[in-house]
Structures are given as C-alpha cells and as structure tokens.
Amino acid sequence: MTKKRNRKQQILELLMERPELSVSELSRHFGVSEVTIRSDLRELEAQGHLVRQHGGGLPTLHTNVAERQRARIDEKTRIARAAADLIGDFDDVMITAGTTTSLIPRFLIGRQGVNIVTNSTLLLPFVRHTPGLSVTLTGGEFRPAIEALTGPATIRELEQFHVGKAFLGSDGITADKGTTADGADIADVCRRMSQQARQTIVLADASKLGREGFAHIMPASEIDILITDTAAPPDEVERLRKKGVDVRIV
C-alpha cells in the first residue's frame, strides 16, 4: 500500500512538471503496466487531485499548494486530527483555507449534523463522501495558488453566519505580534471568521511559531486554542501561554 501511495504522489509530481506525459510514458517510467497507471489515475481523479484527459491526466492543484501539502505532512495530520476531536455532532464551525485546516474533515467521518462554512476548495475532496457534513462554500475571488476564495464577497457571506468554533490557519504566530498571514485578503477572512465564532482555534505547525508573516490577523490574546506539534520552540510556547492562549502540543 505504501509503495502504491508513493507512486501516486510521484505521478502527480511528474504531471505537474510535464502534463503532456501519456499513460504509456508513465508506465515505462514506473515499470508497471498501463492498466496499473490507469487505475492510479482513476483513484487520483476520484480524490480530486487530477482531471483525466485523453492519454493521461492534468493535476488540479497549483504547484505552490502541492509543495506546501508535502511539507511537514505528519505534523499537519496530527494537528488536523486534534482539531477534528474538538468538533462534535451538530456543531457549526468555520474553517479557513490552508494545507493543515483542509485536513480536518478527513477525521470527521461518523460525525452527524456538522455544518461547515469555508472559503477553502482544498478540503472538498474530504467531504464528498461524508454524509454527516453539510458544507457552505463562500463566494469570492478564486485564488488557485492557495485554493481559496477571498475578497469583499467572501467577507459579506461570512457575516451571515454565527458558529461555535472557527479553525484558522496562520503563516506566522508570535506572542508579541499574534497571528499573521502572507496576504491581506487572507488575513481579512481569518479575522472575520474569528469575529463570527464564539471560540477561535489556530492550527500552526512548529515552523510557524516565532515567525511573522506579512499581514496582521489578530493579537495572541484573542486566540483561545493553538494546536501545534512537538517541535514547537518552548520559549515561544511559554510566552503564548502567558498571553492566555491554551497551547496544545500533539
């Protein structure tokens, strides 16, 4: 199973660099039959990772997103699982776009009556086959490089909803500056989601702690829970806790 999973990932990486590659060329490259390659392509399409085309396939994700997905995947998976544990049956939540936040629905199988409001198109493959989840995708301007909808239309739609928990991503977080994003439009969405929720939960792997991004989202004092991983710098964790943040390390 691991060998097959690795091959599928390598197929995606190859097609991102050379989308013109055919099934026969992929077959020769990996030393497997064309039947096997076609099966891999069908599974990747079913998971939302590519669109089949004559003789091959075209990846659906922007290269930037795919690279970020591969980075620190074990840590991101643990963080997303811990976040999902905070969601119960019939909860109403908001989830911002991000490679960690998008994994949350993967761990909601079996939940009932969960309403999710999101600006992320990246999480859609994880909700297609989970009948207990109801997803509201905001409008807005689509940004392929981050698989997100942003802009004034997104903010207006978010203002229509009130939820118990908002799960936010972050490109940087420090006790002094709080959370930050690489773009002002993303920061606006995160801030609005937090304002529409009773509880704000930030997901950030250890590489984000101690880092300041471009656009300010909110001060650390407005974060209720931060979920990070075991490589988080202890000094920064302690400073965040002194600001009243419930830091959970997974």
C-alpha positions in Angstrom: 0.0 0.0 0.0 2.8 2.4 0.9 4.6 1.7 -2.5 1.3 2.4 -4.4 0.7 5.6 -2.4 4.3 6.8 -3.1 3.8 6.0 -6.8 0.6 8.1 -7.0 2.4 11.0 -5.3 5.2 10.7 -7.8 2.7 10.6 -10.7 1.2 13.9 -9.6 4.7 15.5 -9.2 5.7 14.3 -12.7 2.4 15.6 -14.3 2.9 19.0 -12.6 6.2 19.3 -14.4 5.2 17.6 -17.6 1.4 17.5 -18.0 1.8 16.1 -21.6 3.1 12.7 -20.3 0.9 9.8 -21.6 -0.2 6.7 -19.8 2.4 4.7 -21.8 5.2 7.0 -20.9 4.2 6.9 -17.2 4.0 3.1 -17.5 7.6 2.9 -18.8 8.8 5.4 -16.2 7.5 3.4 -13.2 8.0 0.0 -14.7 4.3 -1.0 -14.2 1.6 -1.9 -16.7 -0.6 0.7 -18.4 -3.6 -0.9 -16.6 -1.9 -0.1 -13.2 -1.2 3.5 -14.3 -4.8 4.0 -15.5 -6.0 2.6 -12.1 -3.8 5.1 -10.3 -5.1 8.0 -12.5 -8.7 7.0 -11.8 -8.1 7.0 -8.0 -6.3 10.3 -8.2 -9.3 11.7 -10.1 -11.7 10.3 -7.6 -9.8 12.0 -4.8 -9.9 15.3 -6.6 -6.2 15.5 -7.4 -6.3 15.5 -11.2 -8.6 15.7 -14.2 -8.4 12.8 -16.6 -7.7 13.7 -20.2 -7.0 11.7 -23.4 -3.9 9.7 -22.8 -3.1 11.0 -19.3 -4.2 13.5 -16.7 -3.9 17.1 -15.6 -3.2 17.9 -11.8 -5.9 20.1 -10.3 -3.7 21.7 -7.7 -1.4 24.7 -8.2 2.3 23.7 -7.8 2.5 26.0 -4.7 -0.3 24.2 -2.9 1.1 20.8 -3.8 4.5 21.7 -2.4 3.0 23.0 0.8 0.9 19.9 1.2 4.0 17.7 1.1 5.9 19.8 3.7 5.6 18.6 7.3 2.7 16.3 6.4 3.0 14.1 9.5 2.8 17.1 11.8 -0.1 18.7 9.9 -2.0 15.4 10.0 -1.6 15.2 13.8 -2.7 18.8 14.2 -5.7 18.4 12.0 -6.8 15.2 13.8 -6.6 17.0 17.2 -8.7 19.9 15.7 -11.3 17.4 14.5 -11.5 16.0 18.0 -12.9 19.4 19.1 -15.9 19.1 16.7 -18.9 17.2 17.9 -22.2 16.1 16.4 -24.4 19.1 15.3 -21.6 21.6 15.7 -21.4 24.7 13.5 -17.9 25.6 12.5 -15.8 27.8 10.1 -12.6 26.6 8.5 -10.2 28.8 6.7 -8.2 27.8 3.7 -4.9 26.1 4.4 -3.0 22.9 3.9 -3.4 21.9 7.6 -7.0 23.2 8.1 -8.2 21.4 4.9 -7.3 18.1 6.5 -9.8 18.5 9.4 -12.8 16.9 7.5 -10.7 13.9 6.8 -11.2 13.0 10.5 -14.9 13.8 10.8 -16.1 10.5 9.4 -19.0 9.3 11.5 -20.0 12.8 12.8 -23.6 13.8 12.3 -25.2 17.2 11.6 -21.9 19.2 11.3 -22.2 22.4 9.4 -19.0 23.8 7.9 -18.6 27.2 6.4 -15.4 27.6 4.5 -13.5 29.6 1.8 -11.3 26.6 1.0 -11.7 24.5 -2.1 -8.8 22.3 -0.9 -11.0 20.4 1.7 -13.8 19.5 -0.8 -12.3 16.0 -1.7 -12.5 15.1 2.0 -16.2 16.0 2.4 -17.6 14.4 -0.8 -18.2 11.0 0.8 -19.0 12.1 4.4 -22.9 12.4 4.5 -22.9 13.8 8.1 -21.2 17.0 6.9 -23.0 20.0 5.4 -20.6 22.4 3.6 -21.3 26.0 2.7 -18.6 27.3 0.3 -18.4 31.1 0.3 -18.3 33.2 -2.8 -15.4 35.4 -3.7 -12.4 35.6 -6.0 -10.8 32.3 -6.5 -7.0 32.2 -5.9 -5.5 29.0 -7.4 -2.2 29.4 -5.6 -3.8 28.9 -2.2 -7.0 27.1 -3.3 -9.1 29.8 -1.5 -11.9 32.3 -2.1 -11.2 35.8 -0.9 -12.3 39.4 -1.2 -15.3 41.5 -0.3 -17.8 38.9 -1.4 -16.3 36.4 0.9 -16.4 38.7 3.8 -20.1 39.6 3.1 -21.1 36.0 3.1 -19.2 35.1 6.3 -21.2 37.9 8.1 -24.4 35.9 7.5 -23.2 33.0 9.8 -22.5 32.6 13.5 -20.7 29.5 14.7 -19.3 27.9 17.8 -15.7 27.5 16.6 -13.5 29.0 13.9 -10.5 27.0 12.8 -7.8 29.3 11.4 -4.5 28.7 9.6 -1.6 31.0 10.1 1.6 31.8 8.2 3.2 33.0 11.4 2.5 33.4 15.1 4.3 35.1 17.9 3.3 36.2 21.4 4.2 39.8 20.6 2.6 40.1 17.2 -0.1 37.5 17.3 -1.1 35.7 14.1 -0.2 36.8 10.6 -0.9 35.8 7.0 1.1 36.2 3.8 -1.7 38.3 2.2 -4.0 41.0 3.4 -7.0 39.3 1.8 -6.4 36.1 3.7 -5.9 38.0 6.9 -9.3 39.7 6.4 -11.0 36.3 6.0 -9.4 34.8 9.1 -10.3 37.9 11.2 -13.9 37.8 10.1 -14.3 34.1 10.8 -12.9 34.7 14.3 -15.4 37.5 14.8 -18.3 35.3 13.8 -17.3 32.5 16.2 -17.5 32.0 20.0 -14.1 30.3 20.1 -11.0 30.8 17.9 -8.7 27.9 17.3 -5.5 28.4 15.4 -3.7 25.5 13.7 0.1 26.0 13.1 2.9 23.6 12.8 6.1 24.4 14.7 7.7 26.1 11.7 5.2 28.9 12.0 5.9 29.7 15.7 8.2 32.7 16.1 7.7 33.8 12.5 6.0 37.0 11.5 4.0 37.0 8.2 3.2 40.0 6.1 -0.4 40.9 7.2 -1.6 41.0 10.8 -4.7 38.9 11.7 -5.2 39.3 15.4 -3.3 39.6 18.7 -2.4 36.5 20.6 -4.8 37.4 23.4 -7.7 36.8 21.0 -6.7 33.1 20.4 -8.5 30.6 22.6 -6.6 27.5 21.5 -3.4 26.9 19.5 -2.7 23.4 18.2 0.9 22.8 17.2 3.4 20.0 17.2 6.2 18.7 19.4 8.9 20.7 17.6 7.4 24.0 18.8 10.0 26.2 20.4 9.4 26.0 24.2 10.2 29.7 24.9 7.6 30.9 22.3 5.0 28.4 23.7 5.5 29.7 27.2 5.2 33.3 26.0 1.9 32.4 24.2 0.6 30.7 27.3 1.3 33.8 29.4 -0.9 35.7 26.9 -3.7 33.4 27.9 -3.5 31.0 24.9 -4.3 27.4 25.5 -1.4 25.8 23.6 -1.9 22.1 22.8 1.1 20.1 21.5 0.4 17.0 19.5 
